[in-house]
Amino acid sequence: MGDIITYENLYEVVRKEKSSDALQKLNSNVISQMTDYLRTKIQVYKEAKQKNLPDLEKIRTQVLSARRLIKNLYELRERKIVNLSVTKSRAKSNLEEEENLLDYEKQLLGELCNNITKLRKTVLLNLLNAKTPGSEAEPNKNTQESKPVQNVEEKKLAEVSKEESKQEVKTVMIRFTNNVPKFLGKQMEVYGPFKPGDIANLDIDIVNILIKKEVAEIIVSDSPVN
């Protein structure tokens, strides 16, 4: 594709994009080429309208057709980028198709991946552990009575988290105090089942959930492990 795009060029670009599931490689100047082309067509239409030329309707149709093609191209690639963001957030690595992204599309992909990854951590992990995402338990007598125990464990967790963050460690050693059935971790790995007295070194986010459920306790670093 040269520096100047034509309707035929634009039609061919859309046709190729539509016929493939993968993002197609585009000229890095395609955005400016499309806007220049459309701007020229609109200007021709305005001049024809002022002069009341006989082919005014034909020029108007050309403008509408160009806009339709540009819209189709954008939406085709947008849909592919959304699918790509899901794949990338799960794979946690760069994909070959990323080489075909335009500059604004790279930004879009990055924002989508960040949001998807964030939701997987804040929503999926809670759902897999039978916890409603974003919900807070209403205070009652039972929870108020257990607050001292929770506070002690939360303080331990905070101390361990602070110490481990210095060492770039993301796991915490805990001892289970109740029976816990199998559950899934962040990467869909299976943990458990666990019974009282079992010791495990788990992700700090998972530990936080277990502590709040009062089914485990922190093993402080300076205490011997039995």
C-alpha positions, 0 to 999 in steps of 0.5 A: 500500500502506497502513501495514498490510499484508495477506496479499492485499497481500503476495501481490500484491507477490510476484506483480508481482516474479515477473512482471518481470525488473526490480526493482520499486519497494517501499514504503520501510516494506515490511520493517517492515510484513511483520515486523509482519504476521508477528509478529501472525500468530504471536502469534494462533497462540500464543494459539489454541494455548493456548486450543486453538481449533478454527481452530488449523490454519487459523491455522498455515497462514496463518503458513506461507503468510506466511513462504513469500511473504516468502521468495519475495520476498526470493529473487526480489529477491536473484537480480535484485540479483546480476544487477544487480551484474554489469551495474553492475560492467561498466558502471561507472555507476549504473543506473536500477533502483538507485532501486528498492533497499531500504536493505539491498539497496543495501549488498548491491549495493555489496559484490557489485560490489566483489567482482566488480570485484576478481576481474575485476582479479585473476583475469580479467587474469591468465587473459587473459595466460596466467597462473594467478591466485594462483599463484607460480612455484616457484624453480629455477635459471633463475629464480634466475639471472634474479633480478638482472635482475628486481630491477633492473626491479622497482626501476625499476617501483617508482620509476616507480609512486611518481612517477606516483602523485603525478601521478595517472598510471596508465601506464608507458612500456616497451620490448619486448625480446621478441616478444609476441602480441596480448593483452587489457587490463582493459577488453577492449581489444586490445594488440599484437602487439609486437616487440623495440624497440617502445615502448608506454605501458601500464597499470602492472598490465599492465607489471608482468606483462610485466616479470615475464615478462622481455619488456619493460623500463622506460624511465626518465623521465629517459632519452631515448626512441629 
